[in-house]
Amino acid sequence: MALEFNGKTIETTPTGYLVNQEDWSKELAEHIAEEEGISLTQKHWDLLEYLRDEYFSNNSNQPNTRHIVKAMSDKWGAKLGQKDIYDLFPKDPSKQGGRIAGLPESRRKGGY
């Protein structure tokens, strides 16, 4: 599969994940999110940046929802629940968020 963006063809897997992580940009993330019906806010960006940092700085780690909830609770200084994170990325924060963040598809089962 592929998606068209800024006059370029970006290769993706059949499930919509980037084949080449170097194709990712903030503009592409906004485009992918828009196609999925998400308007990115600062909270979305905080979560996307966390996912990218964990992947690229921590041995390709892709955190599950429980770890995302804890990290965002710490970052935002509020006690969050799973619902708060799913409100941002309704199709699974680790999977949908990872796709928008330009990461490879997680092979982990479940989100919590």
KOLLODO-258634 format. One record per residue (C-alpha): x, y, z; residue in three letters. Coordinates in steps of 0.05 Angstrom, whole numbers, plus 32768, in hexadecimal, padded with zeros to 4 digits. Example, Ala and Ser with C-alpha at 12.3 -4.5 7.8 and 13.67 -1.06 7.14 Angstrom:
<atom><x>80F6</x><y>7FA6</y><z>809C</z><residu>ALA</residu></atom>
<atom><x>8111</x><y>7FEB</y><z>808F</z><residu>SER</residu></atom>
***
This chain:
<atom><x>8000</x><y>8000</y><z>8000</z><residu>MET</residu></atom>
<atom><x>8013</x><y>8048</y><z>7FFC</z><residu>ALA</residu></atom>
<atom><x>7FF9</x><y>808D</y><z>800A</z><residu>LEU</residu></atom>
<atom><x>8001</x><y>80CC</y><z>7FE2</z><residu>GLU</residu></atom>
<atom><x>801D</x><y>8108</y><z>8008</z><residu>PHE</residu></atom>
<atom><x>803A</x><y>8149</y><z>7FEE</z><residu>ASN</residu></atom>
<atom><x>8043</x><y>812D</y><z>7FA9</z><residu>GLY</residu></atom>
<atom><x>8068</x><y>80F0</y><z>7FC2</z><residu>LYS</residu></atom>
<atom><x>8054</x><y>80A7</y><z>7FC9</z><residu>THR</residu></atom>
<atom><x>8062</x><y>808E</y><z>8010</z><residu>ILE</residu></atom>
<atom><x>8065</x><y>8042</y><z>8015</z><residu>GLU</residu></atom>
<atom><x>803C</x><y>8023</y><z>804D</z><residu>THR</residu></atom>
<atom><x>802D</x><y>7FDD</y><z>8065</z><residu>THR</residu></atom>
<atom><x>7FE7</x><y>7FC0</y><z>8057</z><residu>PRO</residu></atom>
<atom><x>7FD2</x><y>7FD9</y><z>809C</z><residu>THR</residu></atom>
<atom><x>7FEA</x><y>8021</y><z>808F</z><residu>GLY</residu></atom>
<atom><x>802D</x><y>8023</y><z>80B4</z><residu>TYR</residu></atom>
<atom><x>8068</x><y>8045</y><z>8092</z><residu>LEU</residu></atom>
<atom><x>8098</x><y>8015</y><z>8071</z><residu>VAL</residu></atom>
<atom><x>80D1</x><y>8048</y><z>8079</z><residu>ASN</residu></atom>
<atom><x>80D1</x><y>806E</y><z>80BB</z><residu>GLN</residu></atom>
<atom><x>80FB</x><y>80A5</y><z>809A</z><residu>GLU</residu></atom>
<atom><x>80BE</x><y>80B9</y><z>8071</z><residu>ASP</residu></atom>
<atom><x>809C</x><y>80D3</y><z>80B0</z><residu>TRP</residu></atom>
<atom><x>8094</x><y>811D</y><z>80BD</z><residu>SER</residu></atom>
<atom><x>8065</x><y>8146</y><z>80E9</z><residu>LYS</residu></atom>
<atom><x>8040</x><y>815B</y><z>80AA</z><residu>GLU</residu></atom>
<atom><x>8037</x><y>8112</y><z>8095</z><residu>LEU</residu></atom>
<atom><x>801F</x><y>8101</y><z>80DC</z><residu>ALA</residu></atom>
<atom><x>7FEA</x><y>8138</y><z>80D6</z><residu>GLU</residu></atom>
<atom><x>7FD5</x><y>811C</y><z>8093</z><residu>HIS</residu></atom>
<atom><x>7FCE</x><y>80D5</y><z>80AD</z><residu>ILE</residu></atom>
<atom><x>7FA9</x><y>80ED</y><z>80EB</z><residu>ALA</residu></atom>
<atom><x>7F7A</x><y>8116</y><z>80C0</z><residu>GLU</residu></atom>
<atom><x>7F6A</x><y>80DA</y><z>8095</z><residu>GLU</residu></atom>
<atom><x>7F59</x><y>80B4</y><z>80D5</z><residu>GLU</residu></atom>
<atom><x>7F2C</x><y>80ED</y><z>80ED</z><residu>GLY</residu></atom>
<atom><x>7F5B</x><y>8108</y><z>8122</z><residu>ILE</residu></atom>
<atom><x>7F6E</x><y>8151</y><z>812A</z><residu>SER</residu></atom>
<atom><x>7FB0</x><y>8151</y><z>814E</z><residu>LEU</residu></atom>
<atom><x>7FB4</x><y>817B</y><z>818E</z><residu>THR</residu></atom>
<atom><x>7FF0</x><y>8186</y><z>81BB</z><residu>GLN</residu></atom>
<atom><x>7FDC</x><y>8148</y><z>81E4</z><residu>LYS</residu></atom>
<atom><x>7FDD</x><y>811E</y><z>81A4</z><residu>HIS</residu></atom>
<atom><x>8022</x><y>8139</y><z>8194</z><residu>TRP</residu></atom>
<atom><x>803A</x><y>812A</y><z>81DB</z><residu>ASP</residu></atom>
<atom><x>8025</x><y>80E2</y><z>81D3</z><residu>LEU</residu></atom>
<atom><x>8041</x><y>80DB</y><z>818D</z><residu>LEU</residu></atom>
<atom><x>8084</x><y>80F9</y><z>81A4</z><residu>GLU</residu></atom>
<atom><x>8085</x><y>80C8</y><z>81DF</z><residu>TYR</residu></atom>
<atom><x>8079</x><y>808D</y><z>81B0</z><residu>LEU</residu></atom>
<atom><x>80B0</x><y>80A4</y><z>8180</z><residu>ARG</residu></atom>
<atom><x>80E1</x><y>80B2</y><z>81B9</z><residu>ASP</residu></atom>
<atom><x>80D5</x><y>806D</y><z>81D8</z><residu>GLU</residu></atom>
<atom><x>80DE</x><y>804B</y><z>8194</z><residu>TYR</residu></atom>
<atom><x>811C</x><y>8070</y><z>817D</z><residu>PHE</residu></atom>
<atom><x>813E</x><y>807A</y><z>81C0</z><residu>SER</residu></atom>
<atom><x>812C</x><y>803B</y><z>81E5</z><residu>ASN</residu></atom>
<atom><x>813E</x><y>7FFF</y><z>81B9</z><residu>ASN</residu></atom>
<atom><x>80FF</x><y>8001</y><z>818D</z><residu>SER</residu></atom>
<atom><x>80D1</x><y>7FFF</y><z>81CA</z><residu>ASN</residu></atom>
<atom><x>8087</x><y>8007</y><z>81B9</z><residu>GLN</residu></atom>
<atom><x>8062</x><y>8015</y><z>81FB</z><residu>PRO</residu></atom>
<atom><x>801E</x><y>7FF7</y><z>8209</z><residu>ASN</residu></atom>
<atom><x>7FE2</x><y>8020</y><z>821F</z><residu>THR</residu></atom>
<atom><x>7FF1</x><y>8018</y><z>8269</z><residu>ARG</residu></atom>
<atom><x>8037</x><y>8036</y><z>8260</z><residu>HIS</residu></atom>
<atom><x>801B</x><y>806D</y><z>8234</z><residu>ILE</residu></atom>
<atom><x>7FE7</x><y>807F</y><z>8269</z><residu>VAL</residu></atom>
<atom><x>801E</x><y>8083</y><z>829E</z><residu>LYS</residu></atom>
<atom><x>804D</x><y>80AC</y><z>8273</z><residu>ALA</residu></atom>
<atom><x>8017</x><y>80DE</y><z>825F</z><residu>MET</residu></atom>
<atom><x>7FFE</x><y>80E3</y><z>82A7</z><residu>SER</residu></atom>
<atom><x>8044</x><y>80F6</y><z>82BB</z><residu>ASP</residu></atom>
<atom><x>804D</x><y>8127</y><z>8281</z><residu>LYS</residu></atom>
<atom><x>800A</x><y>8149</y><z>828A</z><residu>TRP</residu></atom>
<atom><x>800A</x><y>8147</y><z>82D6</z><residu>GLY</residu></atom>
<atom><x>7FC5</x><y>8127</y><z>82DA</z><residu>ALA</residu></atom>
<atom><x>7FAB</x><y>80E3</y><z>82EC</z><residu>LYS</residu></atom>
<atom><x>7F94</x><y>80C5</y><z>82AA</z><residu>LEU</residu></atom>
<atom><x>7F6F</x><y>8086</y><z>8299</z><residu>GLY</residu></atom>
<atom><x>7F6F</x><y>805A</y><z>825C</z><residu>GLN</residu></atom>
<atom><x>7F31</x><y>807F</y><z>8242</z><residu>LYS</residu></atom>
<atom><x>7F57</x><y>80C2</y><z>8241</z><residu>ASP</residu></atom>
<atom><x>7F8B</x><y>80A4</y><z>8212</z><residu>ILE</residu></atom>
<atom><x>7F58</x><y>8081</y><z>81E7</z><residu>TYR</residu></atom>
<atom><x>7F33</x><y>80C3</y><z>81DF</z><residu>ASP</residu></atom>
<atom><x>7F71</x><y>80DB</y><z>81BA</z><residu>LEU</residu></atom>
<atom><x>7F7C</x><y>809D</y><z>8190</z><residu>PHE</residu></atom>
<atom><x>7F3B</x><y>8074</y><z>8190</z><residu>PRO</residu></atom>
<atom><x>7F57</x><y>803A</y><z>8166</z><residu>LYS</residu></atom>
<atom><x>7F8B</x><y>802A</y><z>819B</z><residu>ASP</residu></atom>
<atom><x>7FBE</x><y>805D</y><z>81B3</z><residu>PRO</residu></atom>
<atom><x>7FFA</x><y>8030</y><z>81A9</z><residu>SER</residu></atom>
<atom><x>7FE5</x><y>8017</y><z>8164</z><residu>LYS</residu></atom>
<atom><x>7FC2</x><y>8053</y><z>8145</z><residu>GLN</residu></atom>
<atom><x>7FF2</x><y>8083</y><z>8168</z><residu>GLY</residu></atom>
<atom><x>802D</x><y>805A</y><z>8150</z><residu>GLY</residu></atom>
<atom><x>8013</x><y>805B</y><z>8108</z><residu>ARG</residu></atom>
<atom><x>800B</x><y>80A7</y><z>810A</z><residu>ILE</residu></atom>
<atom><x>8050</x><y>80AD</y><z>812C</z><residu>ALA</residu></atom>
<atom><x>806F</x><y>8087</y><z>80F1</z><residu>GLY</residu></atom>
<atom><x>8084</x><y>804A</y><z>8118</z><residu>LEU</residu></atom>
<atom><x>8081</x><y>8002</y><z>8101</z><residu>PRO</residu></atom>
<atom><x>8045</x><y>7FD8</y><z>8114</z><residu>GLU</residu></atom>
<atom><x>8049</x><y>7FBC</y><z>815A</z><residu>SER</residu></atom>
<atom><x>8047</x><y>7F70</y><z>815E</z><residu>ARG</residu></atom>
<atom><x>802F</x><y>7F73</y><z>81A6</z><residu>ARG</residu></atom>
<atom><x>7FE9</x><y>7F59</y><z>81B6</z><residu>LYS</residu></atom>
<atom><x>7FB8</x><y>7F82</y><z>81DD</z><residu>GLY</residu></atom>
<atom><x>7FBE</x><y>7FCA</y><z>81F4</z><residu>GLY</residu></atom>
<atom><x>7FBF</x><y>7FC5</y><z>823F</z><residu>TYR</residu></atom>
***
